[in-house]
Amino acid sequence: MGVQLIAVSKILMGAFLSLNSSRAGMSEPLEVSQNETCKRQKLSSCFCEENPRLIPSLPDEISYQILARIPRINYLNVRLVSRAWKAAIMSTELFNIRKELGTIEEWLYILTKVERDKLLWYALDPLSRRWQRLPPMPNVAFEDESRKGLASFRWNVVGSSIKIADVIRGWLGKKDALDRMPFCGCAIGAVDGCLYVIGGFSRASALRCVWQYNPVLNSWSEVSSMSTGRAYCKTGIINDKLYVVGGVTGGRGGLTPLQSAEVFDPHTGIWSQIPSMPFSKAQVLPTAFLADLLKPIATGMTSYRGRLFVPQSLYCWPFFVDIGGEVYDPEVNSWVEMPVGMGDGWPARQAGSKLSVTVDGELYALDPSSSLAGARIKVYDYQDDAWKVVVEEVPIPDFTDLESPYLLAGLLGKLHVIIKDANNNISIRQTAVQNHLTSLPSATSSPSDKSSGVHAESAESATAFETDLWRVIATRMVGSSELVSCQTLNI
């Protein structure tokens, strides 16, 4: 009994010491050697047989309270103590207690694409600055054609092997890329504490399947499929439901843009149809020729002020024309046109795709500069219906050949820019842009304010702010990997 208590205390003490030491700097992803794993499993078997309780001499209720206070980055090691501890660590009861205790942690999950178009997920604990690699998504052999609506093939999960620009070429018969293209163009979502990988292509077929990553179980599983196979669709979350809109699907004449939309309820596991996007501005083209040539697509989506805002464009390779966008209100289950200033000024990146993130109720977008390097961060002013610059210079490299040279994330209530630098490192850069919103001089300042020195003080504070604007909170070497997407989860 004494030996067991000492072993348990060492495990708990090691977890807390590990957290404190990791705060002092960045560390490598959590890895456990196979020999060490075997030793711990043998030891845990003895513990489990002799002691039915999680911790000897303590009620399991108290043991759960102790486990709930251990930082989640240590759970992969803690679960090796015994079978009982593994069951506890993977139980919903433990994570319900974490909610009650207020020990919920927000992590950043980054999807990357490596050679041979394979997808790899990495998770970052921003407090300890430690990385954890997620288990690979499984290979699935589709044999039930009636259920999947596809020819039999083996699904090897890979990333986007071509850019969206190549997809647009495919619509117009400019490039026969889809016949050679593996699974790509999947969408990513996060709701109810789980990650979701949605649709995409395999060869020339758009997939309906959806995969879920459960961080409690640290495993992937397939969930209910969408009603429509789609790739390059857009996702958003409202009221703990996952919405999917637009994208493209395969047809007789090649790829066909989708106006349809559907919503997934994680509590019931059911997909439901919602009204299709009207694409009202695309319906008023003057000639049938233009209507056939110009392809309307959703180029982005964000959840903002309780609604889904979907910017849209008309494509005719190599050109695209913004046509504003549309807004879905779940309260009335209908679409309306997006405010003019919002749609016309939404910053665009490659092939017109639009990237944005909502942080602390504010909508931000990164506007690539016309020069070879640099970018700006804009915030949408809902009252003025205008995009306004809040950061003049964002230190991002020029990687025009990459599909996603940068990503945006809202983590711990702050805006983060995720880039891959010239040294093949993923760099997570945190900005205090929210504070900058109040430090900018007001556009309506009177001359008396400027003459009294208010303007000079504001300029001085803005200069000091720019000096301390960016802070790198974590890095990771990823070699030739490319950024694909990112999400945050509260667990």
N, C-alpha and C positions, 0 to 999 in steps of 0.2 A: 504493500500500500504506500509506504513512504517513497519508494523508488518511482511509483507512478505519479504521485503528486509532484515530485521534483521534475519529472519529465514534462508534465503538463505546464508547470510554472515556467519552465524554460521556453516552451513553445509560445506562451502568452507574452513573456518578457521579450523574447526575440522579435515578436511581431511589432510591439511598440517601439523597441530600439531601432528596428529596421525603418519605421516611419520617420523617426527623428533624424537618423543618419541620412536618409534619402532627401530630406528637405534641404540639406546643406549643398547639394549639387545634383546633377543629372546622373542617372544610372542606366545600365543596360536592361533589356527586357528580362522578365522573370523566367528563369530556366532551371529545371531540376534534373539532375543526372539520373540515368536509368538505374545505376547501382544504388544510389541514395534512395530512390523511390522504392526499390525492392526491400531494402533494409527497413524502411519505415512501415511498409505494408506488413512485413513479418511481425514487427513490434506491435503494430496496431491490432493484429489478429489476437495476440496474447491479451492485450488490454480489453478487447471487445469480449472475449470469452470470460475473463475473470470479473469484469466490471460492467454491468449492464448500463450504468449511468454514464453520462457524458464526462463528468468530472467526479471522481470518487469522493464520497462523503458530502456531495452537494446535490440538492434537488435539480432536476433538469431545467426547471424554470429559471433558477439562478444561473445555470450554465449558459442558457440561451442569452441571458442579459450580458454575460461576459463576452460571448462570441460576437454579439451584435455591436460591441464597442471596438472590435478589432478592425483596422483599416482593410477595405475590401481587396487591396492589392496583395494582401497576404493569404487570401482564402485558398489559392491553389496549393499552397504549402500546408496550411492548417488542415485541409481536408484529408491529408495523408496520415494524420495521427491515428485514426481508426475508422472502421466502417461506420460507427455511430456518428463520429464527427463529420464524415463525408455526407451522410444523410442529413445532418443538421445544417451544414453549410449550403446544401442544395435544396433546402426546404423553403416554402413560402412563409412559414411561420417566423423564421429568422428575419426575413426581410420586412415582414410586417412589424416586428419589434424594432427594427432599425428606423422605420418611419415614426413610430411612437417616441423613440429616444431622440429623434432629430439627427441621426448619424447618416442620413442619406448622402451619397456622394455623386457628383456630376462628373462624368468622364467624356472625353472626346474620342470618337471612333473615326478612323481614316481608312478609306478604301484606296488601294494602289493597284496598278497594273504592272506586272513584271514581264520578262521575256516569255515568248510563246503565249502571250495574252492571257496569263493566269492572274486571277484576282487574289490579293492578300489583304487582310484586315489587320490594323494595329489599333490598340486602345491605349490612351494616355490618361493616367491619373495626374491631374494638374497640380495637386497639392504635394505629392511626393516626387513628382516629375519622373515617374517610372513608367516604362512601356510594357505592354503585354500583348503578345501575338495571339489572335483568335485562331481556333481550330479551322482547318480548311473546309470550305463548303464541299459536300459530298458529290460524287458522280452518280447520276441517276439514269438508268436505261429506260427510255419510254417505249413501251411496247403496245399500250392500249391506245390505238389510233382514234377510236371513237371518243375516248375521254379527253385526249390531248389535242385532237384535231391536227396531228402532225404525222409525218412519216416516221418510222422507227429509227431512232438514232440514240447514241450515247451522249448525254449532256456533260461535257467537261467545262466546268464553270471558268470562264475567262473574261477578260475585260474588253473594252472597246478597241478593236483593232483598226478601226478607221474613224476619221473625224466626221462630225455631222455634215460637214461640207461634202464629203464623199457620198453620204446618203442622199443629199439633195441632187448631186449629179445623177445618182441612180434613178431618181424620179423622172429625169428628163432623158434617160437613155444615154447619158454622156459617159458613163463608166459602168462596167459590168462587175462591180465590186461585191455585190451581195451574194453572187454564186460562190465566191471564194471566202466569204466572211464567216468566221465562227461566231459563237454567241457573244453579243455585244449590245451596247445601248440599254443596259438594265437601269432601272431607277432605284433610288434608295430612299427609305423612309424610316422613321423612328416614332413609335407610339406605345404607350402603356408599358414602358420599360423594356421593349424589345426592338431589335433592328429588323428591317424587311428589305429583301432584294426582290425586285418586281420586274417581271417580263424580260424583254430584250430579244435579241435575235439568236438563232442557231441556224447556220447556213443562211437560207433565204426565208426562214419561217419565223414569224413573230410568236413569242411564247406567252401563254396565259399563266404559267406557274409562278408561285410566290414562295419564297423561302424566309424563314424566321430564325433569327439568332436570339436565344434566351441566355442572358448573362448569368442568371442564377444557376442554370444547368451547364453553362459554358458549352452549348451544343447547338447544331442547326437541325431544323425539321421543316418539312414541307407543310404548308397550310392550304386553305381553300384557294383555288385558282380564280383568276379574274374571268369575267364573262367574255372578254375580248382579248386576243393576243395583241400585244403592243410593245413597241420599243421607243426609246427616247421620250417617254411620257414624263409628265411633271407631277410632283407630289407635294402635299401640304397637310397640315394637321389642324383640325378645329374640333373642340369639345371631345378630345381623346378619340377621334376617328381619323382614319387615314384616307385622304382623297387622292385620286389619280385622274388626270385629265390629259386628253390629246395623245400625242405621239404619232407613230406611223405603224402600219401593218402591211403585210404582203397581199398583193392582188394579181389579177391576170395581166394587168398592164405594168406591173412593177410595184413600187411602194405607193401606198395611199395614205394621205394624212387623215387623222381621226379627229372628229369633233366630239366624240362621246366622252363620258366621264362616269366614274363609279366611286363608291365609298366602301371602306372596309371597317367593320366594327370588331375590334379585337376581343371583346367580351362574348360575342356570339359566334365569331369566326365566319361571318356571312358578308359577301359582297352584294351591294345593292346599286342599281342604276340611279343616276341623277340626271336632270335635263342636260342635253348636249349643249356645247358652246354654240351660240348662234352664228358667230363670225359675221356679224351684221354688216361690217364695212366691206367684207369680201363679197357680199351678195349684191353690191351695187356697182360692180365693174361694168364699164360701158359696152363691152362686146363679149360675145361668146368665146372668141379667140383668147382674149385676156383671161377670162374665167377658167379656160382649160389650161392655159400656160402658167398662170400664177397660182402657186400652191399655198393655201393658208395653214399656218401651223402655230402652236403655242410655243413661245420661245423662253418661257420661264413661268414661275408661280411662287407666290409667297403668301403665308398666312399673316394677316395684318388687320387689327381692329375687328376681329371676329369674323372676317370674310376672306375669301380667296381672291387674290388679285393676279390675273393671268395676262401678261403682255403677249401680243401676237404680231406676226409678220406675214408678208406675202413674199414667196421666194420664186426667183427665176435665175438659176445659176448663170453667172456668179454674183448676181445682185439680190439684195433683199430690201424690202420697203416696210418700215414700221407702220402698222395701222392701229396704233393705240393698244387697246386690249379690252377685256371684259372682267366683270367682278361677279362672283357667285356668293349669294347670301343664303346660308343654310336655314335661317329663320323662315324665309319665304320660299325657299327652294326654287330660286330663279336667278337668271343672269341679267345684268345691266351693263351699259358701256362704262369703261374706266374713265375717270376724270382726264381731260385732255392733257393737262400739264404733266400728269403722272405718266401717261402712256408715251407722249412725245419725247419726254426728257429722260426716260429710263435708260441708263447706260448699258451699252451692248458690248459683248466681247466677240469671240470667234463666230463667224457666220450668223451674227445677229442674236446669239443666245444671250440671255440676261441672267445675271447672278445677283442675288440679294439675300439679306438675312435680317430678321427682326430681333433687336436686342433691347430689353427694357422698354418695350412699346414703341421704339423708334425703328423705322425702316431704312436700312443702309444698303448702298451699292458701291462697288468699286468700278471706277471709270478709267479704262485703259487710256494712257496718254497717246497722242498722235506721234510722239517721238518714240525712239527705239527703247527707251527705258523710262520707268516711272509710271505713276498712276495717281489718281485722286480718289478720295472717299467722299461720297455725297450722301446727304440725308434728305428724305422726303418731308417737306413741310405740308402737312395735310390742310392747314388753314389757307395757305397761299396757293396750293396746288402747284408746287414747284420743287425741283431738286436743287439743293444748295450745297456748295462745297464746304466741308468742315475740316478736311485735311488736304493740303495742297500737294504733298509729296509722299508717296508710299514706296518704300524700298523693295520693289520686286524686280527680278531679272527679266531679260527679254528672251523668252522661249516660245517664239511664235510657232514652232513646229510641234509643240506639245498640245495635247487635247485640253488639259486643265493645268495651265502654268501656276494657278493660284486658286485658293478656296477661301470662303468666308465662313466664320462660325461664331455663334454667340455662346460663350462659355463663362460660367460663374458671373453672369450679369455684365460681361464686358465683350467688346468686339475683338475678334482675333482674325488675323490674316495668316493663312497657311501657304507656304511657298516651298519649292524645291530649289536650293541654291546651286551654284556652279560646282560645289564640292560634293554633290549627290547627297546632301542632307535635307531632310524635311525640317523646316524651321517653323515653329509656332510663335508668332509675334503678337503680343497683346498691346492694344492701344487704349489710351484714356480718352478716346474721342468723345465719350459722353460728357466728360468734364469740359471739353473744349466747346461744347454747344453753348454753355453759359459764359465762357470766357471771351467769345467773339464780340467785337463791338457791334452795337445795335445799328441796323441800317437806318433807323429813324432818329438817331441822335441829333440834337439841336446844335447850332453853332456855339451857343453858350457853353454846352457841355465840352466841346473841343477846346474852346479857349480857356476853360478852367482846368485843363490838364487831364480830364477824364479819358480823352482819346489816347493821350500819350501813355497813361497808365495801362489802358487796355492793350495797346500795342506791345508794351514791355512785358505784360503777363503772357501775351500770345507767343512772344519770342521765347520766353522761358519754357512755355508749354511744348513748343516744337522740339526743343532740345531734349526733353524727357518724354517724347511722345511714344516711342516704341520700346518694348521690353521683350526680349526673347525668353520664353518660359520653358522651352524644351526643344531639343533637336534629336534627330535619329538618322543614322546612315541607312540609305535605302538603295544604294547602287544605281542601277539603270531604271528603277521603278518610276512610274509616272503617277501623279495624283489623279484620282478619278472623282471622289466625292467624300463628304464627311457628314457626321451627325453627332449629336450629343444625347446622352441618356442619364437620367437621374435614377440611381439604384440605392 
